[in-house]
């Protein structure tokens, strides 16, 4: 393979999208291997924000994920597992008294 083609392939491998679509039900996304259901759970827990594009008059739309948000979440989880950061104390109802 010519060097120019190898350079193009290497360049594309380092490209990251700003946003990407949620995977179809039952599939995993190509970047982090996460299912659609887990993305919705992460959103409910306040760990990520999903972007919804719904045209006027439509019921359905497109749901997008910001790549940087997921990368930050994954890096934070990896750091916690490797002991690089202290786990934050979870606040419960008993702490509010």
Residue pairs with C-beta under 8 A, 6 or more apart in sequence:
16 31
16 67
16 71
17 67
18 66
18 67
18 68
19 51
19 64
19 65
19 66
19 67
20 29
20 30
20 31
20 64
20 65
20 67
21 62
21 63
21 64
21 65
22 29
22 36
22 39
22 50
22 63
22 64
22 65
23 29
23 34
23 35
23 36
24 36
25 36
25 37
26 35
26 36
27 35
27 36
28 34
28 35
29 35
29 39
29 65
31 67
31 70
32 70
32 74
34 70
39 48
39 50
39 63
39 65
40 50
42 48
42 73
43 49
43 50
47 73
48 65
48 66
48 69
48 70
48 73
49 66
49 69
50 63
50 64
50 65
51 63
51 64
51 65
51 66
52 61
52 62
52 63
52 64
53 61
53 62
53 63
53 64
54 60
54 61
54 62
55 61
76 85
79 85
80 87
